[in-house]
Amino acid sequence: MTQKLLEVKNVSKIFRIGGMLRGKKLIAIDDVSLDIDAGKPIILSLVGESGCGKTTLCKMLMRLHKPEMGEIILDGYSYTDKKSFDSLQFRLKVQPIFQNPYESFSARKTVDTYLFNTALRLGIAKSHFEAEKLVDESLKSVGLSLAAVKGKYPTQFSGGELQRVSIARALIPRPKLIIADEPVAAIDASMKMNIVNLFKELKDKYKISFIYITHDLSTAYYVSDYIATIYRGSLIEYGPAKEIMDHPAHPYTELLMNAVPVIGDKWSEGLSMPDMEDKEYAISYCKFAPRCQYATEECRQKRPDMIDVTKARKVLCFHPLIKPSDEEINHAMMA
């Protein structure tokens, strides 16, 4: 059995909007399952329109939200096992990179202060001298150096440079998993590919897996090994990036592919579907049925199960655009 770095098992997250009596229930993440193998680092992109639940899922992975249902297991340890939880060990294994690098650093402190604090407070360096070597090595991994960064404030860097500093900071503990939440959204188009190229290099060099949250589908196509498409809090398609983007199996993924033709384009106003309402998250049948041109009466009566399209791909759809082979159907029946 393949050892897993990360296992997300039937996880759901519910928010309450408004007061206790008249408030509404929003199922932000609805029965999501996925995993990442321990032995083979990958870049997994979570894609979908704004508000689909991508960031909520990753906040649960970072222990900032607690799931109402399901289980998350990191490196063999369940998040629900409070006795074995060690916050220091968790930070050594998982590091975040946020959307706006200028919000990650105070304008009153030099950026190298953050790098040294990370190395010393996590116990990776025992002295300032050791920290200098470690910080310089991490900065050089992203195309910078301690000499070029030392003593400078965040406002003295471009957005792309400061995001590289953020990545260097995340690299200091040599984590097993980096969660990058829209890391190129606030960066000039000319720098986007430099950052995503860097993720690919670091994955191979340091054997780090990345979860890349984005609605810039063109960079996801370029950088990803696997893609998970999220719609209204549900995982609707999962598998190898090139297979999914070249030949989507779910109608919503097909819509995304048709909407983002070139690098740098992303969907926001143009892709937002009309009449987006909270109640659509609570639909008991297929959530995409009200928007789907292929929907049948079956789709409007009950929710589909996740089915295998190939050994590496799965889709939440009664009528996938790519039909599973006889071998996959037999495998699913035996499972």
N, C-alpha and C positions, 0 to 999 in steps of 0.2 A: 504493500500500500504506500503510495507517494505521500511523503511528509508535507504538511501544509504550513506556509508562513502565516497565511491569513485565511480564516473561514468565517463567512457571514451566512448564518443559517436561519432562514425564515424570519428575518428581522422586520419589525414594524415600529414606526414612531408616530404618535398621535399628539397633536396640539389642540388646545381649546382656545377658541377665538371669542372674545366677549366675556360676559359675566357667567357665573355658575348656573343661573337659572335659564337664561335665554341664549347663552353662548352656543356656538356651533363647534362641532368636532371636525378637525381636519386631519385626515390620514396622510401625513407627509411622506412616509415611506411605508409601503404596503407589501409585506411578505417577500422581501428581497433575499436572494441567496446567490453567493458567488464565492470564489476562492482563488488564492494565488499559491502556487507550489513553492516550497522552500528552496529547492535545489536549482531552480532556473529563474533568475531575475527577469521580470517583464515590465513593460509600461502598459498599464491598463487605463484607458480613457473612459471616463463617465461623461456621456454626451446627452444633450436634450435641451429644450428651450428653458429660458429663465423661469425659476419657480417650480421646476419639475421634481426637485428633491435631491439633486446631486450634492449640494453643500450640506444638507441635513444628514445624509448618509455618512459623509466624511467627518462631520462633527461627532457622530457616534463612534466612528473608528478612532477618533482622537480623544474619546472619553469626555467630550464636552456636552453631549446629550446621552441620556440613558434610554435604550429601547424599551417600549412597553411589552413587546413580545420578541421571541427569538433569542439567538445567542451569537456573540462574536468571540472568536478564539484567535489569539495572536501567539504564534510560536508555541502552540500547545497549551496555553493558559487561557481559560475563559475569563471574560470581563466580569462575569457574575461571581467569580471566586475572589472575594475580598481578602481572604486570609493570605493568599499567595501574591496579591498585587503589591508591587513595589514601584512607586512613582518614578524613582530614579532609573530603574531598569527599563521602564516603559519609555522614558525620554531618550534613553540610549538606543532603543530599537526603532522608535517612530519619531520623525521630525516633520514639521509643517513648513510650507512655503505659501505665503498669502498673496492675494491679488495685487494690492497696492504696496510696493516696497517702502514708500514714504510713510505709511502708517505703521510699519514694523519697527521704525527707528525714531526716537525722539530727536527733534531738531536741536535740543540742548546738549546732546552727548555726541562725541565722535563715534563713528561706526565701529572702529577697532575696539572700543570699550565693550561692545556687545559680544564681539568675537572672543575676547579674552575671558569675559565672564562665563560664556558658554563652556569654554575649555576647562576653566578652573572649578566652576560650581558643579559640573557634572563629574568631576574627579578624573577627567581624561588626562589632564596635565597636573603635575604635582608642584610645579613652580612656574613663575612668570617666564623663565627661560624656556622651559619645556612648552609652555603655551605659545610663545613666539614662533617656535619651529612648527608647531601644529597649525597655527593660524596661517602662517605663510604658505605652508603646503596646501591647505584647503583653498586659499585664495588663488594660488597658482593653478589649481585644478580647474578654476573657472576663468582663467585668462587674466588674472590680476596678481597683485603681490602685496605683502604687508608694507613695503616701502612706498607703494603708490597710494595706499589707503590710510596709513597711519596719520592720526591727528586731523583728519578731515571730517566734516559734518555732512549729514545726508543731503543737504541742499547743494553741496559741491559736486554731486554726481548726477549723471543723467538717469532716467528711469531704468534703462537697460543695465547700466553699470551697478546701480543700487540693487537691482534684482539679482545680479551675479553675487553681490555681497551676501544677500539673503540665502542664496544657494550654498555659498561657502560656509555660512554659519550652520546651515542644516547638515553639512557634510562633516563637521568637526567630530561628532561622536561616532561616525561611520555607521549610521543606522542601517537597519535591514529594509525599512520602508520609509519613503518620503511621500507625503500627501501634498500635492500642489494644487491649490484652489485658484483657478483662472490666472495662472502666473504670468501670462503675456497680455492680459486684457488692458493693462494700463501702460503698455510699452509701444513705442513707435513700430509701425509695420516693418521697417527696415531691420529691426532688432529681433522680431519674433522668431525667425528661423534660427538665429544664433542661440537663443535660449533653448528651444526644443532640440536643436542639435546637441547642445550641452547635456540634456537629459539622456540622450542615447549614449553619449560617450561615458558619462558617469555610471550608467547602468552596467556597462561592460567592464569598466575599469575597477569599480568598487563592489560590483555584484549587489547593487541596490535595486529593489523594485520600486516603481513609481505608480501612484494613482494620480492621474492627471485629469482634473475637472475642467471642462471647457465647453463653450458653445462656438468655438472657432473650429469648425469641422475639418477644414483643410489642414491645419497643423495636427489635428488628431489623426488624420489619415497618414500623415508623414511620419509621426513619431511613435505611433502605437503598435504594440504587438497584439493586444486584444482591445475590444471595444464593448462597453455595456451601454445600451440605449435605455434611458429612463423616460417614462411618460406618466404624468400624474402620480408619481410616487412608486410606480411599478417598474420592475425590470422587464422589458419586453423583448429584448434581443441581446445575445451575448455570444462572442466568439472571436476568431482571428480577424484583425482589423481589415486586412485587404479583402478577405472573402465577404465580410459584411458590407463594406463600402462599395465594392464592385458589383455585388449581387445581393442586395438586401432581401431578407426574408419577411420582414414585417412592413406593412404599408406605411407606418409612421417613419421608420428608418428610410424607406424609399422617398418619402416627402423631404426628409432632411437632406438626402443626397442630391435631390433635384434643386434644393434651395441654395446650396453653397457650392458654386462651381469653381472658385479660384481661391488661392492662398490669401489670407487676410480678411476675406469676407466672413461675416458671421450673422446669425439670425437674431433679431431682436424685434423691432417693430414689424418687419416684413414677414416674419414667420409666425408671430403670435396669432393664434387662431381666434376667430370672433367668439364673443360671448363666453369667455373663460370664466367659469364660476366655481366656487368652492365645492358645490355639490358633486361636481364631476369626479373629485377624488374619492367620493364615497359610493360610486356606482358599483352595484353588485354583479353586473355583467361585464362584458369587455369595455374597458374605459375609453378605448379609441373608437368604438362603434358609432357614436354620434357624428364623428368626423370622417369615417372611413368609406371610401367609394366602393369597397369590396364587401361591406358588411351584409350579412344575411340575418334571417330571423333568429337563427341559433346564436349569433353574436350578441343579439339584443335580449337574450333570455338568461344566459349564464356566462360565467367567467371561464375563459379557456385555461387549460393546464399548460405548463411549460413543456414543450416537446423537443426532442433531438432532431435537428435537421441533418447534421453529420455528427461524427464523434466529438468534434470540437465546438459545435454550434448548437444553440438552443434558442427557441422563439416562443413567445406567449401569444399564440394565434390559432384560431380554428382553421384558417385557410391561408397558410403561409405562401408567399410568392415563390418560394423554393420548396418543393415537396421532398420529404424525407425518403431516403432509399428504402428498399425492402429490408436491407440489413439493419438499418436504424430502427425501422418499425418493429422487427423481431426482437432487437435488443431492448427496446422500450417495454415490450410486452413481457419479457423475461425478468426485467428489473424489479 
